[in-house]
């Protein structure tokens, strides 16, 4: 293990019809995922919005090596290195299907990402954000139940807060993976209606056979949640589309806000809304 804590050097996939600099400079939507397959669950809006678009381009960075995932059946005999290579190959296949501009693999072990202070990770992310200067960034949301997802979000927010205002994105969204965000109060949530291209979403998720073949059908569940969001977003209005993502607005944190206090405020507003509704009908 090197001084930075990586198990492998940084690697990049660049779309075949783009040069590296073009892929970086054209990227308008950038997702930071903890693991291979997270981006395809959390940022389908960006994937579909940019698919074959001449002006907008979706790209991603994967923070961990993915070596800690469960290995069952035919995967049980794989070494950690072989599993990392397999998961990277699946991520590249998803990127090829979704026509991403690039994917950067940072290859940090999950345990390193979960360290409260890691200057190397923050520096890597800061460099990426400055290289790309995307308009929209998709992160894991701080209320996610997976510790490595939350740690990835915290490192990303820390890096963004170190960037001068003129280089910051317009929007930063915290997205759904382990846990939905339909509970968020108004003002803290955005509902992103996905373009009617769910066959692309299904195809990108289907690339991750190492994760879905063992009986955990992330691919079906992710599409089901997107479809459920579109229907359950309103108790009375007709469905606005076939699929939608709920995202937490993290943009206010760019100015140096404390993520803990920010989430406390959101939770307090949610609590107040629920209690108010109950009180309206209780004796």
C-alpha positions in Angstrom: 0.0 0.0 0.0 1.4 3.4 -1.0 1.6 6.5 1.2 -1.7 7.7 -0.3 -3.4 4.5 0.8 -4.3 3.2 -2.7 -4.2 -0.4 -3.6 -3.8 0.4 -7.3 -2.7 3.6 -9.2 -5.4 6.0 -10.5 -6.9 4.8 -13.8 -9.1 6.5 -16.3 -11.5 5.3 -19.0 -12.0 7.8 -21.8 -14.8 7.4 -24.3 -13.4 6.1 -27.6 -14.5 9.0 -29.7 -13.1 11.7 -27.4 -9.6 12.8 -26.4 -8.9 13.0 -22.7 -8.9 16.8 -22.6 -12.1 17.0 -24.5 -13.8 14.5 -22.2 -12.8 16.5 -19.2 -13.6 20.0 -20.6 -17.0 18.9 -22.1 -18.2 17.3 -18.9 -21.1 19.3 -17.5 -22.6 16.6 -15.1 -20.2 14.8 -12.8 -21.0 12.0 -10.3 -18.8 10.9 -7.4 -19.6 7.4 -6.4 -18.1 5.4 -3.5 -18.2 2.1 -5.4 -18.5 0.7 -8.9 -22.3 0.6 -9.6 -23.3 3.5 -7.2 -23.3 6.1 -10.0 -25.8 4.0 -12.0 -28.2 3.9 -9.0 -27.8 7.5 -7.8 -27.2 9.6 -11.0 -29.5 8.2 -13.7 -30.9 11.7 -14.3 -27.4 12.9 -15.3 -26.8 9.8 -17.4 -30.0 10.1 -19.4 -30.0 13.9 -19.6 -26.6 13.9 -21.3 -27.1 10.7 -23.4 -26.1 11.6 -27.0 -26.4 15.3 -26.1 -24.0 17.5 -28.2 -23.6 20.1 -25.5 -23.8 18.2 -22.2 -21.6 15.3 -21.1 -21.9 13.0 -18.1 -18.8 11.6 -16.4 -18.0 9.9 -13.1 -15.3 9.2 -10.5 -15.2 6.1 -8.3 -13.5 6.6 -4.9 -13.0 3.1 -3.6 -11.5 0.0 -5.2 -14.6 -2.1 -4.5 -12.5 -5.0 -3.1 -14.6 -5.5 0.0 -17.8 -6.6 -1.8 -19.1 -10.1 -1.2 -17.8 -12.9 -3.4 -20.2 -15.8 -3.9 -20.6 -18.6 -6.3 -18.2 -18.3 -9.3 -16.7 -15.1 -7.7 -15.6 -16.8 -4.5 -12.3 -17.9 -5.9 -11.3 -14.4 -7.0 -8.5 -12.6 -5.3 -9.2 -9.0 -4.2 -7.1 -7.7 -7.1 -9.1 -9.8 -9.6 -12.4 -8.6 -8.0 -11.3 -5.0 -8.4 -10.4 -5.6 -12.1 -13.7 -7.3 -12.7 -15.7 -4.5 -11.0 -13.8 -1.9 -13.0 -14.5 -3.7 -16.2 -18.2 -3.7 -15.4 -18.1 0.0 -14.6 -16.4 0.7 -17.9 -19.1 -1.3 -19.7 -21.8 0.7 -18.0 -20.0 3.9 -19.0 -19.7 2.7 -22.6 -23.5 1.9 -22.7 -24.4 5.3 -21.1 -21.8 7.2 -23.2 -20.0 8.8 -20.3 -17.2 11.1 -21.2 -14.8 9.5 -18.7 -14.6 7.4 -15.5 -11.7 8.0 -13.1 -10.9 5.2 -10.7 -9.2 6.5 -7.5 -8.8 3.0 -6.0 -8.9 3.8 -2.3 -9.8 1.1 0.2 -13.1 1.7 1.9 -11.3 1.8 5.3 -9.1 4.7 4.1 -12.1 6.6 2.7 -13.9 6.3 6.1 -11.0 8.0 7.9 -12.2 11.3 9.2 -9.2 13.2 7.9 -7.5 12.2 4.6 -5.7 15.0 2.8 -4.9 12.8 -0.2 -8.5 12.0 -1.0 -9.6 15.6 -0.6 -6.7 16.8 -2.8 -7.6 14.2 -5.5 -11.2 15.4 -5.5 -10.3 19.0 -5.5 -8.0 18.5 -8.5 -10.8 16.6 -10.3 -13.4 19.4 -9.6 -10.9 22.0 -10.9 -10.0 20.0 -14.0 -13.6 19.4 -15.0 -15.5 22.4 -13.6 -18.9 20.7 -14.0 -22.2 22.5 -13.8 -23.9 19.9 -11.7 -22.3 17.4 -9.3 -24.1 14.3 -8.0 -22.9 13.0 -4.5 -24.2 10.4 -2.1 -26.5 12.1 0.4 -25.4 12.5 4.0 -28.5 10.6 5.2 -27.5 7.5 3.3 -27.2 4.4 5.5 -24.0 3.1 4.0 -21.0 4.4 6.0 -18.6 4.6 3.0 -21.2 6.5 1.0 -21.5 9.1 3.8 -17.7 9.3 4.1 -17.4 9.8 0.3 -20.0 12.6 0.5 -18.1 14.3 3.4 -14.7 14.2 1.5 -16.4 15.6 -1.6 -18.0 18.4 0.3 -14.7 19.2 2.0 -13.0 19.4 -1.4 -15.7 21.6 -2.9 -15.5 24.0 0.0 -11.9 24.6 -0.7 -12.6 25.8 -4.3 -12.9 29.5 -5.1 -16.5 30.6 -6.0 -15.8 31.2 -9.6 -14.9 27.5 -10.1 -17.7 25.9 -8.2 -20.7 24.1 -9.7 -24.1 25.6 -10.0 -25.8 22.7 -8.2 -24.7 19.9 -5.9 -27.2 17.1 -5.3 -27.1 14.4 -2.7 -28.7 11.3 -4.2 -30.5 8.1 -3.3 -28.8 4.7 -2.9 -29.3 3.1 0.5 -32.5 4.8 1.5 -35.0 7.0 -0.4 -35.4 10.8 0.0 -39.1 11.2 -0.4 -39.3 12.3 3.2 -37.3 15.5 2.6 -39.2 18.7 3.4 -39.9 21.3 0.7 -36.9 23.6 0.1 -34.4 20.8 0.8 -35.5 18.5 -2.0 -35.5 18.6 -5.8 -37.4 16.2 -7.9 -35.6 15.3 -11.2 -38.0 13.9 -13.8 -36.0 11.5 -15.9 -36.1 11.5 -19.7 -38.1 8.6 -21.1 -35.1 6.4 -21.7 -35.3 3.8 -18.9 -34.0 1.1 -21.3 -30.6 2.8 -21.1 -30.8 2.9 -17.3 -31.7 -0.8 -17.3 -28.8 -1.6 -19.6 -26.2 0.3 -17.5 -27.3 -1.4 -14.3 -27.3 -4.8 -16.0 -23.5 -4.4 -16.6 -22.8 -5.2 -12.9 -23.3 -8.9 -12.9 -20.8 -9.4 -10.1 -23.2 -7.5 -7.8 -26.6 -8.7 -9.0 -26.0 -12.4 -9.7 -25.8 -13.4 -6.0 -29.5 -12.6 -5.4 -29.3 -8.9 -4.5 -31.1 -7.3 -7.4 -29.9 -3.7 -7.2 -30.8 -3.3 -10.9 -34.5 -4.1 -10.5 -34.8 -2.2 -7.2 -33.1 1.0 -8.5 -35.5 1.1 -11.5 -38.5 0.3 -9.3 -37.6 3.2 -7.0 -37.3 5.6 -9.9 -40.7 4.6 -11.1 -42.3 4.7 -7.7 -40.9 8.2 -7.1 -42.8 9.4 -10.2 -46.1 8.1 -8.9 -45.8 8.8 -5.2 -44.4 12.3 -5.4 -47.9 13.7 -5.2 -51.1 12.5 -3.5 -53.3 14.2 -6.1 -51.4 15.3 -9.3 -51.1 13.0 -12.3 -47.7 11.4 -12.8 -45.4 13.8 -14.4 -43.3 11.1 -16.1 -42.4 7.5 -15.9 -39.4 7.9 -13.5 -38.0 10.5 -11.1 -35.1 10.9 -8.7 -35.4 12.7 -5.3 -32.2 14.6 -4.5 -31.1 16.5 -1.4 -30.0 20.1 -2.2 -26.4 20.3 -1.0 -25.5 23.5 -2.8 -25.8 25.7 0.3 -22.8 23.8 1.8 -20.5 25.2 -0.8 -20.1 28.4 1.2 -18.5 26.5 4.1 -21.6 25.3 6.0 -21.3 22.5 8.6 -23.0 19.3 7.1 -24.0 18.2 10.6 -25.9 21.4 11.3 -27.3 21.4 7.8 -28.8 17.9 8.3 -30.0 18.8 11.8 -32.0 21.7 10.3 -33.5 19.5 7.6 -34.5 16.8 10.2 -36.0 19.3 12.5 -38.2 20.7 9.6 -39.2 17.2 8.7 -40.1 16.4 12.3 -42.1 19.6 12.7 -44.0 18.8 9.5 -44.9 15.3 10.6 -46.0 16.4 14.1 -48.1 19.3 12.7 -50.0 16.8 10.5 -50.6 14.5 13.4 -51.7 17.3 15.6 -54.3 18.4 13.0 -56.2 15.1 13.5 -55.4 14.0 17.0 -57.6 14.7 20.0 
